[in-house]
Amino acid sequence: MRGGISGYSFYKAVIALTSCFIVTSCGSQQIINKIKIVQTAGYDMAGERVKCSIICANYKEKGKTDLQLLETKSDSDFDMIPRLNTKTDKAIQYGHMGLVLYGKNFAEQGIGPVLASFSRDAKISSRVQLGVSEMDASELLAFANKSQESLFLTNMIEQNMKSGSLPQMNFKTHLFNFYGEGRDFFLPYFIFERDNIKIDGLALFKDDKFVTKVGNREAFILKLLTENSRNGSLLMPLKGSKSGPHDFVLMKSVTSKVNYKFISIEPVPSIFIKLKLKVAVKDIPDWLHLSSKEEFSLFEQQLGEYIKQEVDDFISLCKSKKVDPIGFGDFIRSRSKAWNEKDFQASYPLLKTNVKVDLAIVQSGVGEL
């Protein structure tokens, strides 16, 4: 537990604070061409000091906007805006910031103080996104700044939540996962690949510290386990480790629904998970014959078993790293009066899960899904 607030109570508090944010932002309007608006901020470790980088928008006449990258260093992360203000001719405002990016080295030290500071700041929008960069955040921001799109990284996250494999996230859900009992939070993980910025899965945290990174496959599995979702895809090998380049099918989620059932808390926690999926399948190889109802049913069963194995593998990974992004602890807490966080953390690596996947193919063939 982080503080003395339960997950549900904190969520209600966040909703109330969000209302205050909206009122505050509406009552403090400034002339847009006399300020610089922070679009993205980054935090890195620079030896024993903290480095802050921002991409800010300088609005000009006729809707034109210039982007500027500013950097500063300090012994603390709490005086960055005053320091950055000494480097510009216009006041810096951060109320419309779209993303806060943490360099991996900074995230390993813990982002709790920055997160707590933002949670108390009425200027911070509830829609702001958070992320982790494999390289220094300042380097990634420098590449993003070249695009001259003020919310380039933010839009990448939004697009991959809507159309891709990322679970739904925003500042409210991050705070809920951070402060809530029996759950750990996760953030999009950025890398730089072949001169392009790429979202390469999720950064998983324990308390406020970065623990490990998982890929987009695991991000999709987490999406299935934490929300009733649409979209997201998975490439499935049809011949196991012997699969050649043409022995795969691309499976895309059309709709999904997940349900949890509490079985027991002793001698070890036990949960039943039912995952219901409707999927579209693209580019079925010619050698895979699905002409009969029996063959098609067996193929659906094969896909379902593959998803089940992916879910089991992801849960095993989380238990081995002692991180709980799915929120098993919170679920058991809501079902058992005998739950307490210390005992759950001790027994979490022994958690038993029984996963059942009910998969139906609603579209198959060649072409776009």
CORPEJO-V493155 format. One record per residue. RES is the residue in one letter. SS is DSSP state (~ for helix, > for strand, _ for the rest). Layout:
BEGIN
res = <RES;RES>
ss = <SS;SS>
END
This chain:
BEGIN
res = <M;R;G;G;I;S;G;Y;S;F;Y;K;A;V;I;A;L;T;S;C;F;I;V;T;S;C;G;S;Q;Q;I;I;N;K;I;K;I;V;Q;T;A;G;Y;D;M;A;G;E;R;V;K;C;S;I;I;C;A;N;Y;K;E;K;G;K;T;D;L;Q;L;L;E;T;K;S;D;S;D;F;D;M;I;P;R;L;N;T;K;T;D;K;A;I;Q;Y;G;H;M;G;L;V;L;Y;G;K;N;F;A;E;Q;G;I;G;P;V;L;A;S;F;S;R;D;A;K;I;S;S;R;V;Q;L;G;V;S;E;M;D;A;S;E;L;L;A;F;A;N;K;S;Q;E;S;L;F;L;T;N;M;I;E;Q;N;M;K;S;G;S;L;P;Q;M;N;F;K;T;H;L;F;N;F;Y;G;E;G;R;D;F;F;L;P;Y;F;I;F;E;R;D;N;I;K;I;D;G;L;A;L;F;K;D;D;K;F;V;T;K;V;G;N;R;E;A;F;I;L;K;L;L;T;E;N;S;R;N;G;S;L;L;M;P;L;K;G;S;K;S;G;P;H;D;F;V;L;M;K;S;V;T;S;K;V;N;Y;K;F;I;S;I;E;P;V;P;S;I;F;I;K;L;K;L;K;V;A;V;K;D;I;P;D;W;L;H;L;S;S;K;E;E;F;S;L;F;E;Q;Q;L;G;E;Y;I;K;Q;E;V;D;D;F;I;S;L;C;K;S;K;K;V;D;P;I;G;F;G;D;F;I;R;S;R;S;K;A;W;N;E;K;D;F;Q;A;S;Y;P;L;L;K;T;N;V;K;V;D;L;A;I;V;Q;S;G;V;G;E;L>
ss = <_;_;_;_;_;_;~;~;~;~;~;~;~;~;~;~;~;~;~;~;~;~;~;~;~;~;_;_;_;_;_;~;~;~;>;>;>;>;>;>;>;>;>;>;>;>;_;_;>;>;>;>;>;>;>;>;>;>;>;_;~;~;~;_;>;>;>;>;>;>;>;>;>;>;_;_;_;_;_;~;~;~;~;~;~;_;_;_;_;_;>;>;>;_;_;_;_;_;>;>;>;>;>;~;~;~;~;~;~;_;_;~;~;~;~;~;~;~;~;_;_;_;_;_;_;_;_;_;>;>;>;>;>;_;_;_;~;~;~;~;~;~;~;~;~;_;_;_;_;_;_;~;~;~;~;~;~;~;~;~;~;~;_;_;_;_;_;_;_;_;~;~;~;~;~;~;~;~;~;_;_;_;_;_;_;>;>;>;>;>;>;>;>;_;_;>;>;>;>;>;>;>;>;>;>;>;_;_;>;>;>;>;>;>;_;~;~;~;~;~;~;~;~;~;~;~;_;_;_;_;_;_;>;>;>;>;>;_;_;~;~;~;_;_;_;_;_;>;>;>;>;>;>;>;>;>;>;>;>;>;>;>;>;>;_;_;_;_;_;>;>;>;>;>;>;>;>;>;>;>;>;>;_;_;_;_;_;_;_;_;_;_;~;~;~;~;~;~;~;~;~;~;~;~;~;~;~;~;~;~;~;~;~;~;~;~;~;~;~;~;~;_;_;_;_;_;_;~;~;~;~;~;~;~;~;_;_;_;_;_;~;~;~;~;~;~;~;~;~;~;_;>;>;>;>;>;>;>;>;>;>;>;>;>;>;_;_;_;_>
END
